[in-house]
Amino acid sequence: GETEPNNFFNLLEFISFDPAHKGFIMEDDVMEILFSRYGSARLEKELDFIFENNLRSKGGDGTIDLKGYLSAVLHRTGRRAVLTIV
């Protein structure tokens, strides 16, 4: 469909955040990339957007899995995350 390239980009982005292929990403894994992309002014906002209540500062464990990540980034565009693993 029309969202396929966007979904593929989001999947590749998650993989770049998780180079060890743990199946989840941590705040620390993405901070450098988000800082270089958005700068310090938007870093906290982007972390909050991706991790929401999973942020350590909000009492979470600071991690998010692929399904949660896709839900967060696709929520921004108003699309549903559909993840099918075969």
HELIX and SHEET records of a PDB file:
HELIX    1   1 GLU A    4  PHE A   17  1                                  14    
HELIX    2   2 GLU A   27  TYR A   38  1                                  12    
HELIX    3   3 SER A   40  PHE A   51  1                                  12    
HELIX    4   4 GLU A   52  ASN A   54  5                                   3    
HELIX    5   5 ARG A   56  LYS A   58  5                                   3    
HELIX    6   6 LEU A   66  THR A   77  1                                  12    
SHEET    1   A 2 PHE A  24  MET A  26  0                                        
SHEET    2   A 2 THR A  63  ASP A  65 -1                                        
END                                                                             
